[in-house]
Amino acid sequence: MAQQSPVAAALIDFDDTLAPSEILWDIAYGLVASEHGKLDWRSSNDWNKLMEFRRATIGKGDPEVTNLFISMFGLEPSDYGVQQEAELYEAVRKEAEQYMGALMGVAYPMEGARELVEHFGAIDLPRMIVTSGGSEGHARKTSPAKFAWARKLTALTRDDPEVTRKKPDPQMYLLAAQRLGVAPEDCLVIEDSLTGLEAGLRAGMRVILVPTENTDMKAVMELIQRLEGEQPGTVERVEVLQSLAEFRPEKYGLPPFPRREPEREQLGYT
């Protein structure tokens, strides 16, 4: 990536960017299905169905995810003692979020995530989490002590009153930039998914993509090529890293990470 002007704000996705949330969501929804007799963990067919659900919901948020789960696993209002589909949706969502909160208690941040966010704070870089998740679910995910550093950040969630379109539409990133008072071209987006990458690029921002096993890199390359035809210079606005530990602030005109003492010195060796 060519040297560019300094960034003035960081807009950061949460799920699978700062925390390994996606696999935990799979487990949470699996526990919901199991609780109501809709999934047998010993059944390969049920495992395949759960993995199919996972693939179908990558980069998506609610209500789409929960409604798809209800449909795929055949949950009925009677399973929760309610009458209306809307009541069923709320009951399933809340149960999944309760499981998710418990699972996050044993999860650890993605490699380099805490160091990155805390460095942005140390240099007073405006920053915001931009997530397709809801506010209640995000609060649960950041409630464990290991994620206190993420809980301190303002989060723009999909149930914000001003959000009418979710990723891959650029609205959420443009709204976040507006709230921080920073021009879109001066923002750095940090994402893991194809939908998040597209949202950031269509917002006119620079994007760091940290792919996971769920990220379709063939689709990523096709998207970048397509957007390059629509918006020349798109290629120069993307950097792909294997983990956030590889991030180099100097590349974006920011102060570098503090120098870490060599391990031998830290251990007291001479």
Phi, psi and chi 1 to 4 in degrees:
 res  aa     phi    psi   chi1   chi2   chi3   chi4
   1 MET       -  132.2  178.9 -177.2  -72.5      -
   2 ALA   -69.0  154.5      -      -      -      -
   3 GLN   -62.0  132.8 -172.9   72.4   31.3      -
   4 GLN  -127.7  171.9  -59.3 -173.4   56.6      -
   5 SER   -65.3  155.5   59.2      -      -      -
   6 PRO   -59.6  142.3  -22.4   33.5      -      -
   7 VAL   -78.8  153.2  -61.4      -      -      -
   8 ALA  -114.7   -4.4      -      -      -      -
   9 ALA  -163.1  153.3      -      -      -      -
  10 ALA  -119.5  129.3      -      -      -      -
  11 LEU  -116.8  117.5  -52.8  177.2      -      -
  12 ILE  -122.0  127.3  -46.2  167.8      -      -
  13 ASP   -68.0  159.3  176.3   55.6      -      -
  14 PHE  -106.6  -57.8 -174.3   81.1      -      -
  15 ASP   -66.1  120.2  -66.2  -41.4      -      -
  16 ASP    66.4    7.3  -88.2   16.9      -      -
  17 THR  -107.8  -50.3  -60.1      -      -      -
  18 LEU  -102.7  -25.9  -62.8 -178.2      -      -
  19 ALA  -140.7  149.6      -      -      -      -
  20 PRO   -78.2   58.7   32.1  -36.9      -      -
  21 SER   -73.7  -35.7  -49.1      -      -      -
  22 GLU   -61.2  -47.4  -63.8  -64.2  -12.9      -
  23 ILE   -64.1  -34.0 -175.9   62.5      -      -
  24 LEU   -70.4  -34.8  -62.0 -176.5      -      -
  25 TRP   -63.0  -39.8  -86.3  120.4      -      -
  26 ASP   -57.8  -45.5  -62.1  -22.1      -      -
  27 ILE   -65.6  -42.5  -62.9  171.7      -      -
  28 ALA   -60.3  -47.7      -      -      -      -
  29 TYR   -66.3  -35.5  -82.7  108.1      -      -
  30 GLY   -61.6  -40.2      -      -      -      -
  31 LEU   -65.3  -37.3  -71.2  168.9      -      -
  32 VAL   -61.9  -49.1  172.1      -      -      -
  33 ALA   -61.4  -42.0      -      -      -      -
  34 SER   -64.3  -40.7  176.9      -      -      -
  35 GLU   -58.7  -31.7  177.1   68.3   21.8      -
  36 HIS  -105.6   18.2  -63.9  -81.7      -      -
  37 GLY    71.3   23.0      -      -      -      -
  38 LYS  -102.4   -4.0  -53.2  -63.9 -176.7  179.5
  39 LEU  -148.1  134.5  179.8  145.5      -      -
  40 ASP  -112.5  114.1 -177.7  -12.2      -      -
  41 TRP   -60.1  -19.7  -66.8  104.1      -      -
  42 ARG   -85.7   -8.1  -61.2  166.4  -63.7 -179.8
  43 SER   -91.2  123.6  167.2      -      -      -
  44 SER   -65.5  -33.0   59.2      -      -      -
  45 ASN   -64.1  -41.4  -72.4  -24.0      -      -
  46 ASP   -68.7  -36.9  -74.6   -2.5      -      -
  47 TRP   -61.4  -44.0  -94.1  107.4      -      -
  48 ASN   -61.8  -38.2  -70.6  -23.5      -      -
  49 LYS   -65.4  -40.2 -177.6 -174.0  -71.3 -172.6
  50 LEU   -65.7  -38.9 -170.3   59.5      -      -
  51 MET   -69.4  -34.1  -69.0  -56.4   97.1      -
  52 GLU   -64.3  -41.6 -179.4 -176.0  -10.8      -
  53 PHE   -61.0  -42.7  169.1   71.0      -      -
  54 ARG   -60.0  -48.5  179.9 -175.8 -169.1 -178.5
  55 ARG   -62.8  -34.6  -70.9 -170.7  -66.1  -90.1
  56 ALA   -75.3  -15.9      -      -      -      -
  57 THR  -114.0    5.9   56.1      -      -      -
  58 ILE   -58.7  126.5  -68.3  172.0      -      -
  59 GLY    77.8    2.8      -      -      -      -
  60 LYS  -103.7  167.7  -64.2 -177.9  172.5   63.8
  61 GLY  -134.5 -175.1      -      -      -      -
  62 ASP   -80.4  154.2  -96.9  -21.1      -      -
  63 PRO   -83.5   -4.2   30.9  -36.5      -      -
  64 GLU   -58.3  -44.6 -175.4  176.6    4.3      -
  65 VAL   -64.7  -51.5  170.2      -      -      -
  66 THR   -64.6  -39.8  -63.1      -      -      -
  67 ASN   -64.3  -38.2  -77.3  -29.2      -      -
  68 LEU   -66.3  -40.5  179.7   60.2      -      -
  69 PHE   -60.2  -45.8  170.3   74.8      -      -
  70 ILE   -59.2  -42.9  -69.9  170.1      -      -
  71 SER   -68.3  -47.0  174.1      -      -      -
  72 MET   -66.7  -33.9  -73.2 -174.8   66.7      -
  73 PHE  -103.6    5.1  -74.6   86.6      -      -
  74 GLY    65.6   35.4      -      -      -      -
  75 LEU   -73.7  142.4  -73.6  161.2      -      -
  76 GLU  -122.6  154.6  -58.3  -72.1  -16.6      -
  77 PRO   -52.9  -34.8  -29.2   37.2      -      -
  78 SER   -64.2  -23.1   58.8      -      -      -
  79 ASP   -64.0  -21.9  -67.3  -38.3      -      -
  80 TYR  -117.8    5.3  -73.5   85.0      -      -
  81 GLY    69.0   29.9      -      -      -      -
  82 VAL  -117.8  173.1  -61.9      -      -      -
  83 GLN  -109.6  -35.9  -58.5  -65.9  -37.8      -
  84 GLN  -102.7  151.9  -56.0  -62.2  -37.2      -
  85 GLU   -61.4  -37.0  -65.6  -65.6  -30.6      -
  86 ALA   -64.5  -37.0      -      -      -      -
  87 GLU   -68.2  -37.2  -66.0  175.6  -55.4      -
  88 LEU   -62.3  -46.0  172.7   62.2      -      -
  89 TYR   -56.3  -48.3  164.7   79.7      -      -
  90 GLU   -64.5  -39.2  -73.8  -62.1  -30.4      -
  91 ALA   -66.5  -43.5      -      -      -      -
  92 VAL   -66.3  -44.8  171.4      -      -      -
  93 ARG   -59.7  -46.3 -178.9 -177.2   63.8   82.7
  94 LYS   -65.8  -38.7  -72.7 -177.9  179.3  179.0
  95 GLU   -65.6  -42.9 -173.3  176.2   10.7      -
  96 ALA   -63.2  -40.4      -      -      -      -
  97 GLU   -67.8  -32.6  -72.4 -179.0  -13.4      -
  98 GLN   -66.5  -43.4  -73.0  171.0   -8.2      -
  99 TYR   -63.0  -40.4  -81.6  124.9      -      -
 100 MET   -63.4  -40.6 -176.3   63.4  177.3      -
 101 GLY   -60.5  -39.7      -      -      -      -
 102 ALA   -68.2  -41.7      -      -      -      -
 103 LEU   -65.6  -36.2  -69.2  166.8      -      -
 104 MET   -64.0  -22.0  -74.6  -65.1  -68.2      -
 105 GLY   -65.8  -20.3      -      -      -      -
 106 VAL  -111.8    7.0  -63.0      -      -      -
 107 ALA   -90.8  161.3      -      -      -      -
 108 TYR  -122.8  151.9  -75.3   86.6      -      -
 109 PRO   -60.7  156.0  -21.2   32.9      -      -
 110 MET   -63.7  151.5  -58.9  -64.2  -84.4      -
 111 GLU   -54.8  125.4 -176.7 -177.5   17.3      -
 112 GLY    82.5   -4.7      -      -      -      -
 113 ALA   -66.0  -52.8      -      -      -      -
 114 ARG   -62.9  -43.2  177.5  173.4 -179.7  172.5
 115 GLU   -60.2  -40.0  -67.2   79.0    4.8      -
 116 LEU   -64.9  -50.8  176.6   70.6      -      -
 117 VAL   -63.4  -42.1  169.3      -      -      -
 118 GLU   -69.0  -31.6  -68.8 -174.1  -20.6      -
 119 HIS   -66.4  -42.2 -178.8   62.8      -      -
 120 PHE   -58.6  -39.2  -74.5  162.1      -      -
 121 GLY   -67.2  -39.8      -      -      -      -
 122 ALA   -64.6  -30.5      -      -      -      -
 123 ILE   -98.9   10.1   63.0  174.9      -      -
 124 ASP    59.8   37.8  -66.8  -36.0      -      -
 125 LEU   -84.0  123.1 -177.3   72.7      -      -
 126 PRO   -56.3  138.3  -26.0   36.5      -      -
 127 ARG  -151.9  154.2   57.4 -145.8  178.0  -82.2
 128 MET  -155.4  141.8 -176.3 -179.6  -67.5      -
 129 ILE   -82.7  134.9  -71.8  175.3      -      -
 130 VAL  -125.2  106.8 -179.3      -      -      -
 131 THR  -129.5  146.3  174.3      -      -      -
 132 SER   -78.4   -5.4  -64.2      -      -      -
 133 GLY   -77.7  166.6      -      -      -      -
 134 GLY   -85.0  165.7      -      -      -      -
 135 SER   -66.0  -40.2   55.2      -      -      -
 136 GLU   -66.5  -43.9 -174.6  175.3  -21.0      -
 137 GLY   -65.5  -38.9      -      -      -      -
 138 HIS   -64.9  -38.7 -177.6   71.3      -      -
 139 ALA   -62.2  -39.7      -      -      -      -
 140 ARG   -65.3  -42.2  -72.6 -175.9 -174.2  -84.3
 141 LYS   -67.3  -28.7  -73.5 -178.9  -75.7 -173.2
 142 THR   -99.7    6.5   56.5      -      -      -
 143 SER   -73.9  -30.7   62.0      -      -      -
 144 PRO   -62.3  151.6  -24.9   36.0      -      -
 145 ALA   -58.6  -33.2      -      -      -      -
 146 LYS   -65.6  -14.0  -71.9 -168.3  -67.2  -71.8
 147 PHE  -117.6   21.5  -68.6   93.1      -      -
 148 ALA   -59.3  -35.5      -      -      -      -
 149 TRP   -63.0  -33.3   51.5  -87.2      -      -
 150 ALA   -79.2  -31.0      -      -      -      -
 151 ARG   -64.3  -24.4 -170.0  164.6   61.3 -114.4
 152 LYS   -73.3  -17.8  -63.8  175.0 -176.9  178.1
 153 LEU   -83.8  141.7  -61.6 -178.3      -      -
 154 THR   -64.7  138.9  -60.7      -      -      -
 155 ALA  -123.5  132.4      -      -      -      -
 156 LEU   -97.4  116.4  176.7   62.4      -      -
 157 THR  -112.1  167.7   58.6      -      -      -
 158 ARG   -68.9  -17.5   50.3   95.6 -179.7  159.0
 159 ASP   -97.1   12.9   51.9   -3.6      -      -
 160 ASP   -61.8  137.1 -175.6  -77.5      -      -
 161 PRO   -55.3  -27.7  -24.8   34.4      -      -
 162 GLU   -89.5   -5.9  -68.5 -170.1   71.4      -
 163 VAL   -89.9  116.4  173.4      -      -      -
 164 THR  -115.3  -13.3   57.5      -      -      -
 165 ARG  -138.8  139.2  -60.2 -177.8  -59.1  -81.3
 166 LYS  -106.0  171.4  -61.1 -172.5  -67.7  -66.6
 167 LYS   -54.1  137.7  -53.6  169.6 -172.2  177.8
 168 PRO   -87.2    4.6   32.0  -37.8      -      -
 169 ASP   -65.0  142.8 -170.2  -80.9      -      -
 170 PRO   -77.7   -1.3   28.7  -36.6      -      -
 171 GLN   -53.9  -45.3 -174.4 -164.0   46.9      -
 172 MET   -63.3  -41.0  -68.2 -172.2   74.3      -
 173 TYR   -70.6  -37.2  -80.9  120.9      -      -
 174 LEU   -66.4  -38.4  -69.0  171.5      -      -
 175 LEU   -66.8  -40.6  179.4   58.2      -      -
 176 ALA   -62.4  -43.7      -      -      -      -
 177 ALA   -61.9  -41.5      -      -      -      -
 178 GLN   -61.7  -42.1 -179.8 -176.7   30.2      -
 179 ARG   -68.3  -29.9  -70.5 -176.3  178.1  179.4
 180 LEU   -84.8   -9.8  -69.1  176.7      -      -
 181 GLY    72.9   34.0      -      -      -      -
 182 VAL  -124.0  138.5  177.7      -      -      -
 183 ALA   -65.8  143.4      -      -      -      -
 184 PRO   -53.6  -40.9  -28.8   36.9      -      -
 185 GLU   -67.7  -12.8   61.4  -91.1   22.5      -
 186 ASP  -100.1    8.2  -66.3  -30.8      -      -
 187 CYS  -100.4  147.2  -68.4      -      -      -
 188 LEU  -113.9  120.5  175.5   64.2      -      -
 189 VAL   -96.8  139.0  166.9      -      -      -
 190 ILE  -122.3  118.7  -57.2  176.3      -      -
 191 GLU  -139.6  166.7  -87.6  -80.7   -0.5      -
 192 ASP  -122.0  -16.7   72.1  -74.2      -      -
 193 SER  -111.2  162.4   69.8      -      -      -
 194 LEU   -62.6  -44.0  179.0   68.6      -      -
 195 THR   -64.8  -39.1   54.0      -      -      -
 196 GLY   -68.5  -39.1      -      -      -      -
 197 LEU   -59.8  -46.8  171.1   66.2      -      -
 198 GLU   -63.6  -41.2 -178.9  170.7   -2.5      -
 199 ALA   -60.5  -45.4      -      -      -      -
 200 GLY   -65.6  -43.3      -      -      -      -
 201 LEU   -67.8  -41.6  -70.1  175.8      -      -
 202 ARG   -67.8  -20.7  -71.2 -164.5 -179.6  -80.5
 203 ALA   -80.0   -5.2      -      -      -      -
 204 GLY    82.6   20.8      -      -      -      -
 205 MET  -103.0  164.6  -59.4  174.3 -179.5      -
 206 ARG   -81.6  144.8  -77.8  170.8  -91.1 -176.3
 207 VAL  -133.1  130.8 -178.5      -      -      -
 208 ILE  -101.3  123.8  -71.7  177.2      -      -
 209 LEU  -105.5  125.1 -179.9   70.5      -      -
 210 VAL  -115.7   88.6 -172.6      -      -      -
 211 PRO   -68.1  150.9   24.8  -32.9      -      -
 212 THR  -113.3 -175.5   68.8      -      -      -
 213 GLU   -64.0  -17.4   61.7  179.2   11.2      -
 214 ASN   -88.3   -9.2  -62.5  -41.2      -      -
 215 THR   -82.3  122.5  -50.5      -      -      -
 216 ASP   -82.7   98.4 -175.1  -19.7      -      -
 217 MET   -70.2  -27.6  -69.7  -52.8  -64.9      -
 218 LYS   -63.8  -43.2 -177.9  174.8 -177.8  -67.6
 219 ALA   -67.3  -33.2      -      -      -      -
 220 VAL   -62.0  -47.9  164.4      -      -      -
 221 MET   -64.1  -39.1  -62.6  -50.6  -61.7      -
 222 GLU   -65.0  -39.4  -69.2  172.5   -9.5      -
 223 LEU   -64.1  -46.5  170.6   67.2      -      -
 224 ILE   -61.2  -42.3  -67.2  172.8      -      -
 225 GLN   -64.1  -41.8  -69.2  172.6    2.3      -
 226 ARG   -64.8  -44.8 -175.3  169.3   71.9 -107.6
 227 LEU   -70.1  -27.8  -68.7 -178.2      -      -
 228 GLU   -62.0  -36.3  178.8   67.6   25.4      -
 229 GLY   -69.1  -32.5      -      -      -      -
 230 GLU   -84.7  -38.8  -60.4  173.7   13.3      -
 231 GLN  -131.7   86.0  -53.7  170.5   -3.1      -
 232 PRO   -52.6  136.6  -27.4   36.7      -      -
 233 GLY   102.4   -3.2      -      -      -      -
 234 THR   -58.1  -42.1  -67.2      -      -      -
 235 VAL   -55.9  -38.5  171.3      -      -      -
 236 GLU   -72.7  -10.3  -67.6  -61.9  -46.4      -
 237 ARG   -98.7    6.6  -68.0 -168.5  -75.9  118.8
 238 VAL  -120.8  134.8 -177.9      -      -      -
 239 GLU  -130.3  133.9 -178.7  178.6   18.0      -
 240 VAL  -107.3  125.4  178.2      -      -      -
 241 LEU  -119.6  151.2  -57.8  178.0      -      -
 242 GLN   -79.2  -25.9  -66.1  -54.3  -54.9      -
 243 SER  -159.1  162.2   85.2      -      -      -
 244 LEU   -66.9  -16.8  -69.1  176.6      -      -
 245 ALA   -66.2  -17.8      -      -      -      -
 246 GLU   -85.7   -7.8  -64.0  180.0   -3.9      -
 247 PHE   -64.0  134.1  177.1   72.6      -      -
 248 ARG  -119.1  104.7  -65.7  -64.7  173.4  -97.4
 249 PRO   -56.6  -33.0  -22.0   33.1      -      -
 250 GLU   -58.8  -29.1  -46.5   92.5  -77.3      -
 251 LYS   -64.6  -21.0 -151.3  166.6 -171.8  178.1
 252 TYR  -113.9   20.7  -65.3   87.7      -      -
 253 GLY    74.2   21.0      -      -      -      -
 254 LEU  -108.0  156.4  -58.5  173.4      -      -
 255 PRO   -59.9  144.2  -23.9   34.3      -      -
 256 PRO   -71.2  165.8   28.3  -36.3      -      -
 257 PHE   -60.4  149.4  -73.0  110.9      -      -
 258 PRO   -58.9  145.3  -20.8   31.5      -      -
 259 ARG   -67.2  126.8  179.7  178.0  177.0  -85.7
 260 ARG   -89.3  137.7  -64.4 -176.1  176.5   90.0
 261 GLU   -68.5  145.0  -66.2  -61.8  -36.7      -
 262 PRO   -55.7  148.9  -23.3   32.8      -      -
 263 GLU   -57.3  -38.9 -175.8  177.7   -2.3      -
 264 ARG   -62.5  -38.5  -70.9  177.1   60.0   86.4
 265 GLU   -68.6  -38.2  -67.0 -178.8   20.2      -
 266 GLN   -62.8  -33.4  -71.5 -178.0   10.6      -
 267 LEU   -84.9   -3.6  -65.3  174.7      -      -
 268 GLY    88.8   14.2      -      -      -      -
 269 TYR   -75.8  155.2  -66.9  111.6      -      -
 270 THR  -115.9      -   57.2      -      -      -
